[in-house]
Amino acid sequence: MNATVSILAEIPEALHESLSHYLESHPDWDQDRVFSAALSLFLLQNGDGDRRAARVYLDTLFKHPV
């Protein structure tokens, strides 16, 4: 079973502005999709090799529901 968990995070204003600009120019992406891709890629690169992070990353990139 795949569950979704909401998180609240504070980010620097410059990063928020960059994110807003990206989302304006890429209408097929939304904030949740960007954060999911970014977090799963970070865990892939810096984690312990958990295949679940890889699956979330690939599903997010190719728009499959997680």
Buried (B, 14 or more C-beta within 10 A) or exposed (E): EEEEEEEEEEEEEEEEEEBEEEBEEEEEBEEEBBBBBEBBBEBBEEEEEEEEBBBBBEBBEEEEEB
